[in-house]
């Protein structure tokens, strides 16, 4: 499957790109993260602490064990805070 992946805030800074399109065989977000980590050190650094990340699938918040079936867009970002 082909996914558009969006990176925000410090995730974008570590990876060096705001978005990319990837082909993947991953069936869950966690499997996708494992594939991305294995690509290069910059991805391994960005995804080194999943507790510091949130994910949205087609603009809906999701968990890392969420399935990717039917998803077109995955966004990774740090937790949002109010203020």
C-alpha positions in Angstrom: 0.0 0.0 0.0 1.1 3.6 -0.5 0.7 6.1 2.3 1.3 9.8 2.7 3.2 10.4 5.9 3.2 13.9 7.5 5.8 14.9 10.2 5.2 17.9 12.5 7.3 19.9 15.0 10.5 18.2 16.2 9.7 15.0 14.3 9.9 17.0 11.1 13.1 18.6 12.2 14.8 15.2 13.0 13.6 13.6 9.8 14.3 16.7 7.7 11.1 16.6 5.7 7.5 17.7 6.3 6.0 14.8 4.3 6.7 11.9 2.1 4.9 9.1 0.2 6.0 5.6 1.1 5.1 2.1 0.0 4.7 -0.3 2.8 3.6 -3.8 3.7 2.9 -2.8 7.3 -0.5 -3.7 8.7 -0.3 -1.5 11.8 1.1 1.9 12.8 3.7 0.1 14.9 4.9 -2.0 12.0 5.1 1.1 9.9 7.3 2.8 12.6 9.5 -0.3 12.6 10.0 0.0 8.9 10.7 3.7 9.1 13.2 3.2 12.0 15.1 0.7 9.8 15.5 3.2 6.9 18.1 5.6 8.4 19.5 6.9 11.6 17.4 10.1 11.4 14.2 8.0 11.5 15.5 5.9 14.3 16.2 9.1 16.3 12.7 10.5 15.5 11.0 7.3 16.6 13.2 6.4 19.5 10.6 7.2 22.2 7.1 6.5 21.1 5.7 7.8 24.4 6.7 11.2 23.2 4.7 10.9 20.0 1.1 10.9 18.8 -0.3 9.5 15.6 -3.3 10.4 13.5 -4.8 8.2 10.7 -6.7 10.2 8.1 -6.8 13.1 10.6 -8.2 11.0 13.5 -6.1 10.3 16.6 -5.1 6.6 16.8 -3.0 4.3 18.8 0.2 2.7 17.5 -1.5 -0.7 17.4 -4.2 0.7 15.0 -4.6 -1.1 11.6 -3.6 0.7 8.5 -6.1 -1.0 6.2 -7.9 1.7 4.1 -5.7 4.5 5.5 -4.3 7.1 3.1 -2.5 9.5 5.5 -0.5 9.0 8.6 0.7 12.0 10.7 3.2 11.9 13.5 3.5 14.8 16.0 4.4 15.5 19.7 1.6 15.6 22.2 -0.4 18.9 22.1 -0.7 21.0 25.2 -3.0 23.8 26.0 -2.0 27.1 27.3 
